[in-house]
């Protein structure tokens, strides 16, 4: 990674070692996700390895760029792969949320018509439209960022105002994407708080080996959600600040920031799912939730019969 400053859109000579290492890590994660998907038959999760392989390709392409021999096509390709493909990681979390709600809410799915508007007591947005809503939001920001990348590259040498316009469009796209994910994190937090309250109400929170009232499997998947979300938000903040500073800013001028505040956070954001593949956890959560619900119903029924018998005994005494 050269410290020599360049005047074009690319301010440094990309590091061969750094980009190859990041590309290799993304590729390994992608292969691991494919293994999990094949093993558990989770076709819905294909966006995760697709995003990982796209990011890997982007970093493998980066070291081929030469700031002194700038190639527009190569720049657009790597920019699209590195900056935009992480939308697939967000899509995975969005789709996982609906499956998480199904696992923790035994009453959800009673509507045999599978209406998209069917509500869950844990989610203030109907779970079946969460993924659709947020993925469409990301798709819009995706096309904004793609258009911005084209403007940036087209005006890199001959039209600075065009490049600046692309930079501002990128800022709008990344900011909207970050705001959308923050809303999703709020949605998740509300669901977790409502779940904890429900566990406390039914007495499940008093069981041993619970964390904040959550059983181990639920705690692991909730914790993984938050770890993933934390690193996604860190990356979003970095991109917003980078594009706010513009092409003369500190963040865009040194590649180390790209590695430390974009590549590594996203590797960790999806790496948590490589450690805790969620569908296996969701199956166990669903079984346990239904067992707890049945046990609670039986306990309430027995308690009601007990009180009814007591009232009957008192009436006979009178």
C-alpha positions as CSV (number, residue, x, y, z in Angstrom):
1,X,0.0,0.0,0.0
2,X,1.8,3.1,-1.2
3,X,1.6,6.4,0.7
4,X,2.2,8.4,-2.5
5,X,-0.7,10.9,-3.0
6,X,-2.4,10.9,-6.4
7,X,-4.7,13.5,-7.9
8,X,-7.3,11.3,-9.5
9,X,-10.3,9.5,-8.1
10,X,-8.0,6.8,-6.7
11,X,-5.7,8.5,-4.1
12,X,-3.4,5.5,-3.5
13,X,-2.0,2.4,-4.9
14,X,-4.1,-0.5,-3.6
15,X,-2.4,-3.1,-1.5
16,X,-1.9,-6.5,-3.1
17,X,-1.5,-8.3,0.3
18,X,-4.4,-6.5,2.0
19,X,-6.9,-6.9,-0.8
20,X,-5.9,-10.5,-1.5
21,X,-6.3,-11.3,2.2
22,X,-9.8,-9.7,2.5
23,X,-10.9,-11.4,-0.8
24,X,-9.7,-14.8,0.6
25,X,-11.6,-14.3,3.9
26,X,-14.8,-13.4,2.1
27,X,-14.4,-16.4,-0.2
28,X,-13.9,-18.8,2.7
29,X,-17.0,-17.4,4.4
30,X,-19.0,-17.8,1.2
31,X,-18.0,-21.5,0.9
32,X,-18.9,-22.1,4.5
33,X,-22.3,-20.5,4.0
34,X,-22.9,-22.7,0.9
35,X,-22.1,-25.8,3.0
36,X,-24.7,-24.7,5.7
37,X,-27.3,-24.0,3.0
38,X,-26.8,-27.3,1.3
39,X,-26.8,-29.2,4.7
40,X,-29.9,-27.5,6.1
41,X,-31.7,-26.9,2.7
42,X,-31.9,-23.1,3.3
43,X,-32.3,-21.8,-0.2
44,X,-33.7,-18.6,1.1
45,X,-30.3,-17.8,2.6
46,X,-28.4,-17.8,-0.8
47,X,-28.1,-14.0,-0.7
48,X,-25.4,-14.4,2.0
49,X,-22.9,-16.5,0.0
50,X,-23.7,-14.5,-3.1
51,X,-22.8,-11.3,-1.2
52,X,-19.7,-12.8,0.2
53,X,-18.4,-14.0,-3.2
54,X,-19.2,-10.6,-4.8
55,X,-17.2,-8.9,-2.0
56,X,-14.4,-11.3,-2.5
57,X,-14.3,-10.6,-6.3
58,X,-14.4,-6.8,-5.6
59,X,-11.3,-7.0,-3.3
60,X,-9.5,-9.3,-5.8
61,X,-10.1,-6.7,-8.5
62,X,-8.9,-3.8,-6.4
63,X,-5.2,-4.6,-6.5
64,X,-5.4,-4.5,-10.3
65,X,-6.2,-0.8,-10.3
66,X,-3.4,1.6,-11.1
67,X,-4.0,5.3,-10.0
68,X,-1.6,6.4,-12.8
69,X,-3.3,4.3,-15.5
70,X,-7.0,4.7,-14.4
71,X,-9.5,2.3,-16.1
72,X,-13.1,3.4,-15.8
73,X,-14.6,-0.1,-16.3
74,X,-12.4,-1.7,-13.7
75,X,-13.1,1.0,-11.2
76,X,-16.9,0.8,-11.6
77,X,-16.8,-3.0,-11.3
78,X,-14.8,-3.1,-8.0
79,X,-16.8,-0.1,-6.7
80,X,-20.1,-2.0,-7.3
81,X,-18.8,-5.2,-5.8
82,X,-17.2,-3.7,-2.7
83,X,-19.6,-0.9,-1.9
84,X,-22.9,-2.2,-3.0
85,X,-22.8,-6.0,-2.6
86,X,-23.1,-5.8,1.2
87,X,-26.8,-5.1,0.6
88,X,-27.1,-8.9,0.4
89,X,-25.9,-9.2,4.0
90,X,-28.6,-6.8,5.1
91,X,-31.2,-8.8,3.1
92,X,-30.2,-12.0,5.0
93,X,-30.9,-10.3,8.4
94,X,-34.2,-9.0,7.1
95,X,-35.4,-12.5,6.0
96,X,-34.1,-14.1,9.1
97,X,-36.1,-11.7,11.3
98,X,-39.4,-13.1,10.0
99,X,-38.3,-16.7,10.7
100,X,-37.2,-15.7,14.1
101,X,-40.7,-14.3,14.9
102,X,-42.3,-17.5,13.6
103,X,-40.1,-19.5,16.0
104,X,-40.8,-17.4,19.1
105,X,-44.5,-16.8,18.5
106,X,-46.6,-20.0,18.6
107,X,-49.7,-18.0,17.7
108,X,-48.3,-16.6,14.5
109,X,-49.4,-18.6,11.5
110,X,-52.8,-19.4,12.8
111,X,-54.1,-17.6,9.7
112,X,-54.2,-20.5,7.3
113,X,-54.4,-18.2,4.3
114,X,-50.9,-17.0,5.2
115,X,-51.9,-13.4,4.8
116,X,-49.1,-10.9,4.5
117,X,-50.8,-8.6,6.9
118,X,-51.0,-11.2,9.7
119,X,-49.6,-9.6,12.8
120,X,-47.5,-11.0,15.6
121,X,-47.7,-9.7,19.2
122,X,-43.9,-9.3,19.1
123,X,-43.5,-7.3,15.9
124,X,-45.0,-3.8,15.2
125,X,-44.7,-4.6,11.4
126,X,-46.3,-7.8,10.1
127,X,-43.4,-10.3,9.9
128,X,-44.3,-11.5,6.4
129,X,-43.8,-8.0,4.9
130,X,-40.6,-7.1,6.9
131,X,-38.2,-8.7,4.5
132,X,-40.1,-7.5,1.4
133,X,-40.3,-3.9,2.7
134,X,-36.6,-3.6,3.7
135,X,-35.3,-5.5,0.7
136,X,-37.2,-3.2,-1.6
137,X,-35.7,-0.2,0.3
138,X,-32.3,-1.6,-0.2
139,X,-32.9,-2.3,-3.9
140,X,-33.8,1.4,-4.3
141,X,-30.6,2.5,-2.5
142,X,-28.7,-0.1,-4.5
143,X,-29.7,1.6,-7.8
144,X,-28.9,5.0,-6.4
145,X,-25.4,3.9,-5.5
146,X,-24.9,2.2,-8.9
147,X,-25.9,5.4,-10.7
148,X,-23.6,7.4,-8.3
149,X,-20.7,5.1,-9.1
150,X,-21.1,5.7,-12.8
151,X,-21.2,9.5,-12.3
152,X,-18.1,9.4,-10.1
153,X,-16.1,7.4,-12.5
154,X,-17.3,9.3,-15.6
155,X,-16.3,12.6,-14.2
156,X,-13.1,11.4,-12.4
157,X,-10.7,13.1,-14.8
158,X,-12.5,15.5,-17.1
159,X,-15.6,16.7,-15.1
160,X,-15.1,17.2,-11.4
161,X,-18.6,18.6,-10.9
162,X,-20.0,15.3,-12.3
163,X,-17.8,13.3,-9.9
164,X,-19.0,15.5,-7.1
165,X,-22.6,14.9,-8.1
166,X,-22.0,11.2,-8.0
167,X,-20.4,11.5,-4.6
168,X,-23.5,13.3,-3.2
169,X,-25.7,10.6,-4.7
170,X,-23.7,8.0,-3.1
171,X,-24.1,9.8,0.2
172,X,-27.9,9.9,-0.2
173,X,-27.9,6.1,-1.0
174,X,-25.7,5.0,1.8
175,X,-27.4,7.3,4.3
176,X,-30.8,6.0,3.3
177,X,-29.6,2.4,3.6
178,X,-28.1,3.1,7.1
179,X,-31.3,4.8,8.2
180,X,-33.4,1.8,7.0
181,X,-31.2,-0.6,8.9
182,X,-31.4,1.4,12.1
183,X,-35.2,1.2,11.8
184,X,-34.8,-2.6,11.4
185,X,-32.7,-2.7,14.5
186,X,-35.4,-0.8,16.4
187,X,-37.9,-3.4,15.1
188,X,-35.7,-6.2,16.4
189,X,-35.2,-4.5,19.8
190,X,-39.0,-4.1,20.3
191,X,-39.5,-7.8,19.5
192,X,-36.8,-8.8,22.0
193,X,-38.2,-6.6,24.8
194,X,-41.7,-8.0,24.2
195,X,-40.4,-11.5,24.3
196,X,-38.5,-11.0,27.6
197,X,-41.7,-9.5,29.1
198,X,-43.7,-12.5,27.9
199,X,-41.1,-14.9,29.4
200,X,-41.4,-13.1,32.7
201,X,-45.2,-13.2,32.7
202,X,-45.3,-16.9,32.1
203,X,-42.5,-17.6,34.6
204,X,-40.1,-19.0,32.0
205,X,-37.6,-16.2,32.9
206,X,-37.2,-17.8,36.3
207,X,-35.8,-21.0,34.9
208,X,-32.1,-21.8,35.3
209,X,-29.7,-21.2,32.5
210,X,-31.7,-18.2,31.2
211,X,-30.1,-14.9,30.1
212,X,-32.3,-11.9,30.6
213,X,-35.2,-14.4,30.7
214,X,-34.2,-15.9,27.4
215,X,-33.2,-19.6,26.9
216,X,-29.7,-20.3,25.6
217,X,-30.7,-20.8,21.9
218,X,-32.8,-17.6,21.8
219,X,-30.1,-15.7,23.6
220,X,-27.5,-16.9,21.0
221,X,-29.5,-15.9,18.0
222,X,-30.5,-12.5,19.6
223,X,-26.9,-11.8,20.5
224,X,-25.8,-12.8,17.0
225,X,-28.4,-10.4,15.5
226,X,-27.0,-7.5,17.6
227,X,-23.3,-8.3,16.9
228,X,-24.1,-8.4,13.1
229,X,-26.1,-5.2,13.3
230,X,-23.4,-3.4,15.3
231,X,-20.8,-4.0,12.7
232,X,-23.2,-3.2,9.8
233,X,-24.0,0.2,11.5
234,X,-20.3,0.9,12.0
235,X,-19.7,0.3,8.3
236,X,-22.6,2.5,7.4
237,X,-21.4,5.4,9.6
238,X,-17.9,5.1,8.0
239,X,-19.4,5.3,4.5
240,X,-21.6,8.3,5.4
241,X,-18.6,10.2,6.8
242,X,-16.4,9.2,3.9
243,X,-18.8,10.6,1.3
244,X,-19.6,13.6,3.4
245,X,-15.8,14.5,3.3
246,X,-15.7,14.1,-0.4
247,X,-12.8,13.2,-2.6
248,X,-10.4,15.4,-0.7
249,X,-11.3,13.9,2.6
250,X,-9.0,11.9,4.9
251,X,-11.1,8.6,4.8
252,X,-11.1,8.2,1.0
253,X,-7.4,9.1,0.8
254,X,-6.0,6.1,2.7
255,X,-6.8,2.5,2.1
256,X,-6.3,1.5,5.8
257,X,-9.7,3.1,6.6
258,X,-11.4,0.9,4.0
259,X,-9.9,-2.2,5.6
260,X,-10.5,-1.2,9.2
261,X,-13.9,0.4,8.9
262,X,-15.6,-1.4,6.0
263,X,-14.0,-4.7,5.1
264,X,-13.3,-6.0,8.6
265,X,-16.7,-4.9,10.2
266,X,-18.6,-6.6,7.4
267,X,-16.5,-9.8,7.7
268,X,-17.4,-9.9,11.3
269,X,-21.1,-9.0,10.6
270,X,-21.5,-12.1,8.5
271,X,-18.9,-14.2,10.4
272,X,-21.1,-14.4,13.4
273,X,-23.5,-16.5,11.3
274,X,-20.7,-18.7,10.2
275,X,-20.2,-19.5,13.9
276,X,-24.0,-19.6,14.8
277,X,-25.9,-20.8,11.8
278,X,-29.4,-19.6,12.6
279,X,-31.8,-22.2,11.2
280,X,-30.5,-24.9,13.5
281,X,-31.1,-22.6,16.4
282,X,-34.6,-21.6,15.1
283,X,-35.7,-25.2,15.0
284,X,-34.8,-25.7,18.6
285,X,-36.3,-22.4,19.7
286,X,-39.6,-23.3,17.9
287,X,-39.9,-26.7,19.7
288,X,-39.0,-25.3,23.1
289,X,-41.4,-22.3,22.7
290,X,-44.3,-24.7,22.0
291,X,-43.4,-26.9,24.9
292,X,-43.3,-23.9,27.2
293,X,-46.6,-22.7,25.9
294,X,-48.3,-26.0,26.4
295,X,-46.8,-26.3,29.9
296,X,-48.1,-22.8,30.8
297,X,-51.6,-23.6,29.5
298,X,-51.7,-26.8,31.5
299,X,-50.5,-24.9,34.6
300,X,-53.1,-22.2,34.2
301,X,-55.8,-24.9,33.6
302,X,-54.8,-26.8,36.7
303,X,-54.7,-23.6,38.8
304,X,-58.2,-22.6,37.5
305,X,-59.6,-26.1,38.4
306,X,-58.0,-25.9,41.8
307,X,-59.6,-22.5,42.6
308,X,-62.9,-23.7,41.2
309,X,-62.8,-26.7,43.6
310,X,-62.0,-24.4,46.5
311,X,-65.0,-22.2,45.8
312,X,-67.2,-25.3,45.5
313,X,-66.0,-26.6,48.9
314,X,-66.7,-23.2,50.5
315,X,-70.2,-23.1,49.0
316,X,-71.0,-26.5,50.4
317,X,-69.8,-25.4,53.9
318,X,-72.2,-22.5,53.8
